[in-house]
Amino acid sequence: MKKTTIKISLSVLAAGILTACGSAQPSAEVKKGLDIWPKIHSEVGKDPEIERQVAALLSKMTLEQKVAQMIQPEIRDITVEDMRRYGFGSYLNGGGAFPGNNKHASVKDWVDLAEAMYQASVDDSLDGINIPTMWGTDAVHGHNNVIGATLFPHNIGLGAANNPELIEKIAQATAKEVMATGIDWVFAPTVATVRDDRWGRTYEGYSEDPEIVKAYAAAIVHGLQGHADGDFLGDDRVISTVKHFLGDGGTVKGDDQGNNIDSEQVLFDIHAQGYVGGLTAGAQSVMASFNSWQGEKIHGHHYLLTEVLKNKMGFDGFVVGDWNGHGQIPGCRNDDCPQAVNAGLDVYMVPSDAWKPLLENTIAQVKAGFIPQSRIDDAVTRILRVKFRAGLFDKPSPAKRPHANNIQLIGHEAHREIARQAVRESLVLLKNNHQLLPLAPNQRILVAGDAADNIGKQSGGWTITWQGTNNQNSDFPGGQSIYDGIAHQVQLAGGEVELSENGQFKTKPDVAIVVFGEEPYAEGHGDRETLIYQHGNKRDLALLKSLKAQGIPVVSVFISGRAMWANPELNASDAFVAAWLPGSQGEAIADVLLRDAKGEIQHDFSGRLSFSWPAHPSKPVNRHDKDYAPLLPYGFGLSYGEPSVLSNTLPEQVDTILSSSGVYEIFNGKTQQPWQMRLFSGEQNLAVAASSMALEGLNYRTIDKDIQEDAFRVDWQGPKAGVQFVSGNGFREDLARYQAAGGVLSMTVKRGEAIADKMFIGMHCESEGDAPGSCRAQVDISAELQGLAAKQWQVLSIDLQCFASQGVKFDQMVMPFELYATGSMSLSFSDISLKPSGNKQATIHCQD
């Protein structure tokens, strides 16, 4: 690398001194640890010749070259010339990132970018060294970023199949499709043991029990990387990553990126078993988790990353961070975090333009002694070791590898057949009154529900885009919807089939198959307050009841990324199938639901619950709990001929622990997580970061109501401007229970003498299928403000139905409070919250 002048502020260095010496170190209590962590005997042992090559190469490298190996930027944030200049050790494409920012990029486009980046990395004309780079991607249920790839069921469905041999085949097929696009490295498998299904990543887990997780981790690693005594990291294989280390499936209330407070023994017994399986099978990388353990962020957790993973367990590959996860460590920023390296992180995953200052700051911190040189050498040794093991120094460039540009591998029929097998084996039959299933195909069948002919919805998150949204069936060449499979078999057998999303029909059917369920989501966007399905908006239940009322037997096929409290929907169904998120080959569901043309069973239900089905929407239930009381237990699943065990009158009213005191605070003297207060005026939109701020036509300042600075005042002078509380983490929040409980938006206000021409309170949500800007509502409060006495604190409340009636979906909330006005006035606020009940007494109510 050419020498560069590194500019780093004294304040950044000072922060590095304080934080590098502080929070990267574990507390004395945790540092002591327990003698429970096993020494892993990896199938991939150290090769003396590789160790010699690594040491020889390391000895020739400058500090700048070494740190560059530890930086992983994203394809949207670097150019090929950046790669040539700096020689990054790796790079990635995040969910929804494509070559040329083109969602429909061809296989050739993917390979061309891989080839260009590779050639730039081995060009030593600028950086003085020719170490090949690696491309990492989230191929979590097939090569899911690429149009036309085979999309397998998400992990929750694979857990229900409980078939490690099948899992290895899925991983091997995925590896081949990844290799066709020139990519070396996959961020899989996820080995989280999920203990609270309210977590938005539940579907990325195989089970609530570590038994399946451990077995599957080994199978996935073998499928992706190959076996150490066979084709290990050969032409058909990619580098694997077991993730997310550690405890992400056990955070309090299933909060994504939250805090796991389990004991160290539970951390090992429940959450570490996937690493025992995956590392034994030879996984070469581990991804650090966003979550904390006992209050300390894993990305900065020296005890877990270094003492446990590397020292006690003996892992000799490298640890990669998650998406700017290092920036969440107290005292760190995305562009400055020596604590993470000192804790044991080997590769910073640093999307955005923070990669360059992070590289420069890290180099400066090593030179200043804040990061030991030995720590850098250890990190780079681990990275180079994996590159040598993967044969990257010997293999041809990406465009010249055996499978490169082989478009026949993308969605290959053999891979799709594996996917169809996986779909069939993942299905769990929860209810089958009077042996309604399997259905004869030669009858009149209505297929209804918004998931019946929707490949994107049946595939879930991490499907082409990060959230799995904004897709249509044409984006899935080679894929088939659930309706496609049913229609094909019914028509071949001489039956009649009608597709009607809303359940309206031309001719009364003999039976209805209704396919419905959760909209796609990923990570924190999927976090839920409760597991109630369609809380406050039971449109699918209405469809089921409508069909039942007409004397039509109903088969429900439930699409979801978790087990849910769906008692009303179960009651309204004669048969109920948990189909999870089956992926691109939805046609395979018909193989199980329907008899063949001769009346014979094609495939029986073999899937069994790997997650207990909940009896309560907000009380986690897991196998081996002391007071284990699920609606349906772990391992449950009917086969044909077995009687149903569920009542047809399951309780439909439940205490969701939302009492009259269950207030949801948005602002109570300070802005509550996860919300962020922002000011806007015209094109300006700024986070509130001081006690007084001003935009054009708008002034903001904190004031005292009961104690110091427990309220704020906003002064308007004309143009449309105001205050917003938006999601600070970018995720949607599930606030549906407040609407369902007859709740109100409550605020304590004090107005000045003048009243604005117009003043509105608004709410915004985001939901799949909504036109941009359509999922929002506003309520004019001008008249109510006119009726309030000036300069006195008073409570103003708005019935939440006022927003719901305009289309706001409270389970998809991204902005629970927006205030804006035109004209001049002054208004002060304190105690903004959602309160259960009270809608009939609301200042503004919208009930019939």
Disulfide bonds with the S-S distance in Angstrom:
Cys332-Cys337 2.13
Cys765-Cys775 1.61
Cys802-Cys846 1.95
